[in-house]
Amino acid sequence: MDIVFLALTLIAALLLPRSRAWLVTVAVWAVCLAFVGWGPAWNSDVHTDSIVFWGPWFVALLIGLGLVALVDAVRRRRRAARG
């Protein structure tokens, strides 16, 4: 699910303005989190009451938000270089 999350985040970052891409990133993160924790991708070895579950998911969220910011910064720099 991490790869799905990052792929959809990258697509949102490329196609949407930064503020909307951040909203989509958080929404996709929540859906992927729910799929792993309680939904179709659920596994009996997953314990949602543990920091071992939540820690990596918060790191993934931070990476996704950073990816959106990075894509936006590259876009702005390219726009500024064009004049």
N, C-alpha and C positions, 0 to 999 in steps of 0.2 A: 504494500500500500504506500510505502514511502516513495517509490518510483512514480506511482500514479499521482501522488500529491505534488511532487516536484515537477512532473511533466505538465500537469494542469496549471500550476503556478507559473511556469515559464510561458505557456501559451497565453495566459491572462496578462502577464507582464508585457508581452510583445504586442498584444492586440488592444489593450485597454489603457486608459489613463491611469496614473499611479494610484490615485485614491480608490478607484473602482477595482483595480488589480489587488490592492490590499484587502478590500472587502471579500473579493472572490477567494483570495488565498486563505483567509480565516474560515470562510464557509467550506471550502474544499477540505481544509485541515479537520474541521469538525466532523464532516461526513466520513472521511477516512478513519478518523479516530473512533467514531461510532461503529463503523464496519468491523474494525479489529476488536474493539472492546466488547461489543454486544451484538453485532450483526452477522452477516453472511461469512465474513472472514474470521469469525470467532474460533478460538482454540481453547481447549480445556486447560492448557498450560498458561494462559493469559490471566493475570490477576490484576484487575483494574483498581484494586485498593492499595497498590504498591507503587512506590516511587520508581521502581524498575520499569513500570509501565508508563508512567507520566513523564518521567525525565527525558527519555529519548523523543517523546512526542513534542515536548516543549522546545527541545533543541531543533527538531524538524520545522516547527513553526517559525522559529527565529531564522533559520536558514532560508525558508520560503520568503519571509518578509525582507530579508537581506537581498535575496535574488531579485525581487521586485524593485528595490531601491537601486541595485546595481544596473539593471536594465534601463531604468529611468535616467540614471546618471549618464550612461553611455548615449542614450538618445539625445539628451540635452547637450552633451559635448559635441556630438555630430551636427546638431542643429546650429550651434554656435560657430562651428568651424566652417559651415557653408555660408555664413554671413547673414 
